[in-house]
């Protein structure tokens, strides 16, 4: 079955929402960053660091692309854009972990 890209993205966003924190303290080129958070995110099992970026996963929000984008901006983040195969792999691994953690929390 072949899905249109917009349908696929909508499905992915409904499964979990990934927002990206970009701290001003992070070294490197941030000229392409649309929005920067000056607030460090709280400690949470839904947050992980990779390659100088901080990723926040929400497994409770269901939204289309536009609502997800708006939610991230309201929180001082930007909706995730994957820039490499390595980043995609790392995010997939963490999403799998989050799914297991959230499943355990639902059982409690």
N, CA, C and O atoms as a GROMACS GRO file, in nm:
protein
  432
    1UNK      N    1   0.083  -0.117   0.000
    1UNK     CA    2   0.000   0.000   0.000
    1UNK      C    3   0.088   0.124   0.000
    1UNK      O    4   0.179   0.136   0.082
    2UNK      N    5   0.063   0.215  -0.090
    2UNK     CA    6   0.143   0.337  -0.101
    2UNK      C    7   0.064   0.452  -0.040
    2UNK      O    8  -0.051   0.476  -0.076
    3UNK      N    9   0.129   0.522   0.054
    3UNK     CA   10   0.066   0.637   0.119
    3UNK      C   11   0.121   0.765   0.061
    3UNK      O   12   0.240   0.773   0.030
    4UNK      N   13   0.038   0.865   0.045
    4UNK     CA   14   0.087   0.996   0.007
    4UNK      C   15   0.170   1.049   0.123
    4UNK      O   16   0.145   1.015   0.238
    5UNK      N   17   0.269   1.133   0.092
    5UNK     CA   18   0.358   1.185   0.196
    5UNK      C   19   0.279   1.258   0.304
    5UNK      O   20   0.307   1.240   0.423
    6UNK      N   21   0.181   1.341   0.266
    6UNK     CA   22   0.104   1.415   0.367
    6UNK      C   23   0.026   1.320   0.457
    6UNK      O   24   0.013   1.345   0.577
    7UNK      N   25  -0.028   1.213   0.401
    7UNK     CA   26  -0.101   1.114   0.480
    7UNK      C   27  -0.006   1.044   0.575
    7UNK      O   28  -0.038   1.022   0.692
    8UNK      N   29   0.112   1.008   0.525
    8UNK     CA   30   0.213   0.941   0.607
    8UNK      C   31   0.255   1.031   0.723
    8UNK      O   32   0.259   0.987   0.838
    9UNK      N   33   0.286   1.159   0.692
    9UNK     CA   34   0.329   1.251   0.798
    9UNK      C   35   0.219   1.269   0.902
    9UNK      O   36   0.247   1.273   1.021
   10UNK      N   37   0.097   1.279   0.857
   10UNK     CA   38  -0.015   1.294   0.949
   10UNK      C   39  -0.024   1.172   1.041
   10UNK      O   40  -0.049   1.186   1.161
   11UNK      N   41  -0.005   1.053   0.986
   11UNK     CA   42  -0.009   0.930   1.065
   11UNK      C   43   0.104   0.929   1.167
   11UNK      O   44   0.082   0.896   1.284
   12UNK      N   45   0.224   0.964   1.124
   12UNK     CA   46   0.340   0.964   1.215
   12UNK      C   47   0.316   1.061   1.329
   12UNK      O   48   0.344   1.028   1.445
   13UNK      N   49   0.265   1.178   1.299
   13UNK     CA   50   0.243   1.278   1.402
   13UNK      C   51   0.136   1.232   1.499
   13UNK      O   52   0.142   1.266   1.618
   14UNK      N   53   0.038   1.156   1.454
   14UNK     CA   54  -0.066   1.107   1.543
   14UNK      C   55  -0.011   1.001   1.638
   14UNK      O   56  -0.062   0.987   1.750
   15UNK      N   57   0.092   0.928   1.597
   15UNK     CA   58   0.151   0.826   1.683
   15UNK      C   59   0.229   0.892   1.796
   15UNK      O   60   0.210   0.858   1.912
   16UNK      N   61   0.315   0.984   1.764
   16UNK     CA   62   0.385   1.061   1.866
   16UNK      C   63   0.433   1.192   1.806
   16UNK      O   64   0.456   1.203   1.686
   17UNK      N   65   0.446   1.289   1.891
   17UNK     CA   66   0.488   1.421   1.850
   17UNK      C   67   0.633   1.441   1.893
   17UNK      O   68   0.666   1.417   2.009
   18UNK      N   69   0.716   1.484   1.802
   18UNK     CA   70   0.856   1.506   1.835
   18UNK      C   71   0.885   1.654   1.815
   18UNK      O   72   0.869   1.707   1.705
   19UNK      N   73   0.928   1.719   1.920
   19UNK     CA   74   0.969   1.858   1.912
   19UNK      C   75   1.118   1.864   1.942
   19UNK      O   76   1.173   1.775   2.007
   20UNK      N   77   1.181   1.966   1.894
   20UNK     CA   78   1.324   1.979   1.908
   20UNK      C   79   1.358   2.106   1.983
   20UNK      O   80   1.319   2.215   1.940
   21UNK      N   81   1.428   2.094   2.094
   21UNK     CA   82   1.481   2.209   2.165
   21UNK      C   83   1.615   2.243   2.103
   21UNK      O   84   1.695   2.153   2.077
   22UNK      N   85   1.642   2.368   2.080
   22UNK     CA   86   1.775   2.410   2.039
   22UNK      C   87   1.818   2.516   2.139
   22UNK      O   88   1.768   2.628   2.138
   23UNK      N   89   1.910   2.481   2.225
   23UNK     CA   90   1.955   2.574   2.328
   23UNK      C   91   2.049   2.676   2.268
   23UNK      O   92   2.120   2.647   2.172
   24UNK      N   93   2.048   2.795   2.324
   24UNK     CA   94   2.140   2.897   2.277
   24UNK      C   95   2.283   2.863   2.316
   24UNK      O   96   2.378   2.915   2.257
   25UNK      N   97   2.301   2.776   2.414
   25UNK     CA   98   2.435   2.737   2.457
   25UNK      C   99   2.500   2.636   2.362
   25UNK      O  100   2.620   2.613   2.370
   26UNK      N  101   2.423   2.578   2.273
   26UNK     CA  102   2.476   2.475   2.183
   26UNK      C  103   2.572   2.541   2.086
   26UNK      O  104   2.541   2.643   2.025
   27UNK      N  105   2.690   2.482   2.071
   27UNK     CA  106   2.786   2.537   1.977
   27UNK      C  107   2.750   2.492   1.836
   27UNK      O  108   2.682   2.391   1.818
   28UNK      N  109   2.796   2.566   1.739
   28UNK     CA  110   2.769   2.530   1.600
   28UNK      C  111   2.680   2.632   1.534
   28UNK      O  112   2.637   2.729   1.595
   29UNK      N  113   2.653   2.608   1.406
   29UNK     CA  114   2.574   2.700   1.326
   29UNK      C  115   2.427   2.686   1.358
   29UNK      O  116   2.368   2.579   1.340
   30UNK      N  117   2.367   2.792   1.406
   30UNK     CA  118   2.223   2.790   1.433
   30UNK      C  119   2.150   2.888   1.342
   30UNK      O  120   2.037   2.928   1.370
   31UNK      N  121   2.215   2.929   1.232
   31UNK     CA  122   2.153   3.026   1.143
   31UNK      C  123   2.028   2.972   1.075
   31UNK      O  124   1.942   3.050   1.036
   32UNK      N  125   2.017   2.841   1.061
   32UNK     CA  126   1.900   2.784   0.997
   32UNK      C  127   1.787   2.755   1.096
   32UNK      O  128   1.679   2.711   1.057
   33UNK      N  129   1.812   2.780   1.224
   33UNK     CA  130   1.711   2.753   1.326
   33UNK      C  131   1.603   2.861   1.320
   33UNK      O  132   1.634   2.980   1.323
   34UNK      N  133   1.478   2.819   1.311
   34UNK     CA  134   1.368   2.914   1.303
   34UNK      C  135   1.331   2.971   1.439
   34UNK      O  136   1.289   3.086   1.449
   35UNK      N  137   1.346   2.892   1.542
   35UNK     CA  138   1.300   2.932   1.674
   35UNK      C  139   1.393   2.870   1.777
   35UNK      O  140   1.425   2.752   1.768
   36UNK      N  141   1.434   2.948   1.873
   36UNK     CA  142   1.528   2.899   1.973
   36UNK      C  143   1.468   2.910   2.112
   36UNK      O  144   1.409   3.013   2.147
   37UNK      N  145   1.482   2.807   2.189
   37UNK     CA  146   1.433   2.809   2.326
   37UNK      C  147   1.547   2.852   2.417
   37UNK      O  148   1.658   2.800   2.407
   38UNK      N  149   1.520   2.947   2.504
   38UNK     CA  150   1.621   2.991   2.601
   38UNK      C  151   1.603   2.920   2.735
   38UNK      O  152   1.678   2.944   2.829
   39UNK      N  153   1.504   2.834   2.742
   39UNK     CA  154   1.473   2.764   2.866
   39UNK      C  155   1.514   2.618   2.852
   39UNK      O  156   1.477   2.551   2.756
   40UNK      N  157   1.590   2.570   2.948
   40UNK     CA  158   1.626   2.429   2.946
   40UNK      C  159   1.503   2.345   2.978
   40UNK      O  160   1.426   2.380   3.068
   41UNK      N  161   1.484   2.236   2.905
   41UNK     CA  162   1.368   2.152   2.931
   41UNK      C  163   1.383   2.078   3.064
   41UNK      O  164   1.496   2.053   3.108
   42UNK      N  165   1.272   2.044   3.129
   42UNK     CA  166   1.281   1.969   3.254
   42UNK      C  167   1.331   1.827   3.228
   42UNK      O  168   1.324   1.778   3.115
   43UNK      N  169   1.382   1.762   3.332
   43UNK     CA  170   1.424   1.623   3.317
   43UNK      C  171   1.299   1.538   3.296
   43UNK      O  172   1.200   1.553   3.367
   44UNK      N  173   1.306   1.450   3.198
   44UNK     CA  174   1.191   1.369   3.163
   44UNK      C  175   1.241   1.248   3.086
   44UNK      O  176   1.340   1.258   3.014
   45UNK      N  177   1.174   1.133   3.100
   45UNK     CA  178   1.214   1.017   3.020
   45UNK      C  179   1.184   1.038   2.871
   45UNK      O  180   1.229   0.960   2.788
   46UNK      N  181   1.109   1.144   2.837
   46UNK     CA  182   1.075   1.171   2.698
   46UNK      C  183   1.172   1.266   2.630
   46UNK      O  184   1.145   1.314   2.520
   47UNK      N  185   1.284   1.295   2.696
   47UNK     CA  186   1.383   1.388   2.639
   47UNK      C  187   1.515   1.315   2.622
   47UNK      O  188   1.559   1.243   2.712
   48UNK      N  189   1.579   1.334   2.507
   48UNK     CA  190   1.714   1.280   2.490
   48UNK      C  191   1.798   1.375   2.407
   48UNK      O  192   1.746   1.455   2.329
   49UNK      N  193   1.929   1.365   2.426
   49UNK     CA  194   2.026   1.448   2.354
   49UNK      C  195   2.089   1.368   2.242
   49UNK      O  196   2.116   1.248   2.258
   50UNK      N  197   2.113   1.433   2.130
   50UNK     CA  198   2.186   1.369   2.021
   50UNK      C  199   2.245   1.477   1.932
   50UNK      O  200   2.173   1.566   1.886
   51UNK      N  201   2.373   1.471   1.908
   51UNK     CA  202   2.445   1.560   1.816
   51UNK      C  203   2.419   1.708   1.846
   51UNK      O  204   2.396   1.787   1.756
   52UNK      N  205   2.423   1.743   1.975
   52UNK     CA  206   2.408   1.883   2.013
   52UNK      C  207   2.266   1.934   2.012
   52UNK      O  208   2.243   2.054   2.029
   53UNK      N  209   2.170   1.847   1.993
   53UNK     CA  210   2.029   1.886   1.993
   53UNK      C  211   1.956   1.808   2.102
   53UNK      O  212   2.000   1.700   2.142
   54UNK      N  213   1.848   1.863   2.149
   54UNK     CA  214   1.768   1.798   2.252
   54UNK      C  215   1.631   1.770   2.193
   54UNK      O  216   1.564   1.861   2.143
   55UNK      N  217   1.590   1.645   2.200
   55UNK     CA  218   1.463   1.602   2.141
   55UNK      C  219   1.363   1.573   2.252
   55UNK      O  220   1.396   1.510   2.352
   56UNK      N  221   1.241   1.618   2.232
   56UNK     CA  222   1.132   1.592   2.326
   56UNK      C  223   1.023   1.514   2.253
   56UNK      O  224   0.974   1.559   2.149
   57UNK      N  225   0.986   1.400   2.306
   57UNK     CA  226   0.881   1.316   2.248
   57UNK      C  227   0.755   1.329   2.333
   57UNK      O  228   0.760   1.316   2.455
   58UNK      N  229   0.644   1.354   2.268
   58UNK     CA  230   0.514   1.352   2.336
   58UNK      C  231   0.434   1.237   2.279
   58UNK      O  232   0.411   1.230   2.158
   59UNK      N  233   0.393   1.146   2.365
   59UNK     CA  234   0.315   1.031   2.319
   59UNK      C  235   0.167   1.048   2.350
   59UNK      O  236   0.087   0.959   2.322
   60UNK      N  237   0.130   1.162   2.407
   60UNK     CA  238  -0.009   1.182   2.446
   60UNK      C  239  -0.086   1.275   2.355
   60UNK      O  240  -0.210   1.276   2.357
   61UNK      N  241  -0.017   1.354   2.275
   61UNK     CA  242  -0.083   1.452   2.188
   61UNK      C  243  -0.106   1.392   2.050
   61UNK      O  244  -0.014   1.336   1.990
   62UNK      N  245  -0.228   1.405   2.001
   62UNK     CA  246  -0.258   1.363   1.865
   62UNK      C  247  -0.293   1.489   1.787
   62UNK      O  248  -0.383   1.564   1.825
   63UNK      N  249  -0.221   1.514   1.677
   63UNK     CA  250  -0.242   1.637   1.601
   63UNK      C  251  -0.200   1.618   1.457
   63UNK      O  252  -0.119   1.531   1.425
   64UNK      N  253  -0.256   1.701   1.370
   64UNK     CA  254  -0.208   1.702   1.232
   64UNK      C  255  -0.080   1.785   1.229
   64UNK      O  256  -0.037   1.837   1.332
   65UNK      N  257  -0.019   1.798   1.113
   65UNK     CA  258   0.109   1.867   1.101
   65UNK      C  259   0.100   2.010   1.154
   65UNK      O  260   0.187   2.052   1.231
   66UNK      N  261  -0.001   2.083   1.115
   66UNK     CA  262  -0.012   2.224   1.152
   66UNK      C  263  -0.033   2.243   1.302
   66UNK      O  264   0.028   2.332   1.363
   67UNK      N  265  -0.117   2.161   1.361
   67UNK     CA  266  -0.139   2.170   1.506
   67UNK      C  267  -0.013   2.130   1.582
   67UNK      O  268   0.020   2.190   1.684
   68UNK      N  269   0.058   2.028   1.534
   68UNK     CA  270   0.183   1.985   1.598
   68UNK      C  271   0.288   2.095   1.589
   68UNK      O  272   0.358   2.123   1.686
   69UNK      N  273   0.298   2.157   1.472
   69UNK     CA  274   0.392   2.268   1.453
   69UNK      C  275   0.360   2.382   1.550
   69UNK      O  276   0.449   2.437   1.614
   70UNK      N  277   0.233   2.416   1.560
   70UNK     CA  278   0.189   2.523   1.649
   70UNK      C  279   0.219   2.489   1.795
   70UNK      O  280   0.267   2.574   1.870
   71UNK      N  281   0.191   2.365   1.835
   71UNK     CA  282   0.218   2.322   1.972
   71UNK      C  283   0.367   2.338   2.005
   71UNK      O  284   0.402   2.393   2.109
   72UNK      N  285   0.452   2.291   1.917
   72UNK     CA  286   0.597   2.300   1.941
   72UNK      C  287   0.640   2.446   1.955
   72UNK      O  288   0.716   2.479   2.045
   73UNK      N  289   0.591   2.532   1.867
   73UNK     CA  290   0.627   2.674   1.872
   73UNK      C  291   0.582   2.737   2.005
   73UNK      O  292   0.654   2.818   2.063
   74UNK      N  293   0.463   2.700   2.052
   74UNK     CA  294   0.414   2.753   2.179
   74UNK      C  295   0.503   2.711   2.296
   74UNK      O  296   0.512   2.782   2.396
   75UNK      N  297   0.567   2.595   2.283
   75UNK     CA  298   0.652   2.543   2.390
   75UNK      C  299   0.796   2.590   2.376
   75UNK      O  300   0.882   2.547   2.454
   76UNK      N  301   0.826   2.676   2.278
   76UNK     CA  302   0.962   2.724   2.257
   76UNK      C  303   1.048   2.623   2.183
   76UNK      O  304   1.170   2.621   2.199
   77UNK      N  305   0.984   2.540   2.101
   77UNK     CA  306   1.055   2.436   2.026
   77UNK      C  307   1.015   2.445   1.880
   77UNK      O  308   0.933   2.528   1.842
   78UNK      N  309   1.075   2.361   1.799
   78UNK     CA  310   1.032   2.348   1.660
   78UNK      C  311   1.003   2.202   1.632
   78UNK      O  312   1.066   2.113   1.690
   79UNK      N  313   0.909   2.178   1.543
   79UNK     CA  314   0.875   2.042   1.505
   79UNK      C  315   0.996   1.980   1.438
   79UNK      O  316   1.067   2.047   1.363
   80UNK      N  317   1.020   1.856   1.463
   80UNK     CA  318   1.138   1.786   1.415
   80UNK      C  319   1.151   1.785   1.264
   80UNK      O  320   1.054   1.760   1.192
   81UNK      N  321   1.272   1.812   1.217
   81UNK     CA  322   1.310   1.791   1.078
   81UNK      C  323   1.431   1.698   1.082
   81UNK      O  324   1.532   1.732   1.143
   82UNK      N  325   1.421   1.584   1.019
   82UNK     CA  326   1.531   1.486   1.019
   82UNK      C  327   1.625   1.519   0.904
   82UNK      O  328   1.582   1.530   0.789
   83UNK      N  329   1.754   1.534   0.937
   83UNK     CA  330   1.852   1.578   0.838
   83UNK      C  331   1.950   1.471   0.794
   83UNK      O  332   2.030   1.495   0.703
   84UNK      N  333   1.947   1.353   0.855
   84UNK     CA  334   2.042   1.249   0.815
   84UNK      C  335   1.989   1.112   0.850
   84UNK      O  336   1.897   1.098   0.932
   85UNK      N  337   2.048   1.010   0.788
   85UNK     CA  338   2.011   0.872   0.821
   85UNK      C  339   2.046   0.839   0.966
   85UNK      O  340   1.973   0.769   1.035
   86UNK      N  341   2.161   0.891   1.012
   86UNK     CA  342   2.204   0.865   1.150
   86UNK      C  343   2.104   0.925   1.249
   86UNK      O  344   2.069   0.861   1.348
   87UNK      N  345   2.060   1.046   1.223
   87UNK     CA  346   1.961   1.110   1.310
   87UNK      C  347   1.830   1.032   1.308
   87UNK      O  348   1.767   1.012   1.413
   88UNK      N  349   1.788   0.989   1.191
   88UNK     CA  350   1.665   0.911   1.177
   88UNK      C  351   1.675   0.781   1.258
   88UNK      O  352   1.580   0.743   1.326
   89UNK      N  353   1.790   0.714   1.249
   89UNK     CA  354   1.811   0.589   1.323
   89UNK      C  355   1.803   0.613   1.474
   89UNK      O  356   1.736   0.538   1.545
   90UNK      N  357   1.871   0.717   1.522
   90UNK     CA  358   1.873   0.747   1.665
   90UNK      C  359   1.732   0.780   1.716
   90UNK      O  360   1.693   0.734   1.823
   91UNK      N  361   1.658   0.857   1.638
   91UNK     CA  362   1.522   0.894   1.678
   91UNK      C  363   1.432   0.770   1.680
   91UNK      O  364   1.350   0.755   1.770
   92UNK      N  365   1.448   0.683   1.582
   92UNK     CA  366   1.370   0.559   1.579
   92UNK      C  367   1.398   0.472   1.701
   92UNK      O  368   1.306   0.417   1.761
   93UNK      N  369   1.526   0.461   1.737
   93UNK     CA  370   1.563   0.384   1.856
   93UNK      C  371   1.498   0.442   1.981
   93UNK      O  372   1.440   0.369   2.062
   94UNK      N  373   1.507   0.573   1.995
   94UNK     CA  374   1.451   0.637   2.114
   94UNK      C  375   1.299   0.627   2.116
   94UNK      O  376   1.239   0.607   2.222
   95UNK      N  377   1.236   0.641   2.001
   95UNK     CA  378   1.090   0.630   1.993
   95UNK      C  379   1.045   0.491   2.036
   95UNK      O  380   0.942   0.476   2.101
   96UNK      N  381   1.123   0.389   2.000
   96UNK     CA  382   1.092   0.253   2.042
   96UNK      C  383   1.102   0.242   2.194
   96UNK      O  384   1.016   0.181   2.257
   97UNK      N  385   1.206   0.300   2.251
   97UNK     CA  386   1.222   0.302   2.397
   97UNK      C  387   1.106   0.372   2.464
   97UNK      O  388   1.050   0.322   2.561
   98UNK      N  389   1.069   0.488   2.412
   98UNK     CA  390   0.959   0.567   2.469
   98UNK      C  391   0.830   0.487   2.464
   98UNK      O  392   0.751   0.489   2.559
   99UNK      N  393   0.807   0.417   2.355
   99UNK     CA  394   0.688   0.333   2.343
   99UNK      C  395   0.683   0.228   2.451
   99UNK      O  396   0.577   0.202   2.509
  100UNK      N  397   0.797   0.168   2.480
  100UNK     CA  398   0.804   0.067   2.586
  100UNK      C  399   0.782   0.130   2.722
  100UNK      O  400   0.711   0.074   2.805
  101UNK      N  401   0.842   0.246   2.747
  101UNK     CA  402   0.827   0.314   2.875
  101UNK      C  403   0.682   0.356   2.893
  101UNK      O  404   0.624   0.334   3.000
  102UNK      N  405   0.622   0.416   2.790
  102UNK     CA  406   0.485   0.463   2.803
  102UNK      C  407   0.390   0.345   2.820
  102UNK      O  408   0.289   0.358   2.890
  103UNK      N  409   0.419   0.232   2.760
  103UNK     CA  410   0.338   0.112   2.780
  103UNK      C  411   0.345   0.064   2.923
  103UNK      O  412   0.245   0.020   2.979
  104UNK      N  413   0.464   0.071   2.983
  104UNK     CA  414   0.480   0.031   3.123
  104UNK      C  415   0.404   0.125   3.215
  104UNK      O  416   0.340   0.081   3.310
  105UNK      N  417   0.410   0.255   3.187
  105UNK     CA  418   0.340   0.352   3.271
  105UNK      C  419   0.189   0.333   3.265
  105UNK      O  420   0.120   0.355   3.364
  106UNK      N  421   0.138   0.294   3.148
  106UNK     CA  422  -0.005   0.271   3.135
  106UNK      C  423  -0.050   0.151   3.218
  106UNK      O  424  -0.165   0.147   3.264
  107UNK      N  425   0.039   0.054   3.237
  107UNK     CA  426   0.004  -0.064   3.315
  107UNK      C  427  -0.001  -0.036   3.464
  107UNK      O  428  -0.071  -0.105   3.539
  108UNK      N  429   0.072   0.066   3.508
  108UNK     CA  430   0.081   0.097   3.652
  108UNK      C  431  -0.046   0.164   3.700
  108UNK      O  432  -0.057   0.198   3.818
   0.00000   0.00000   0.00000
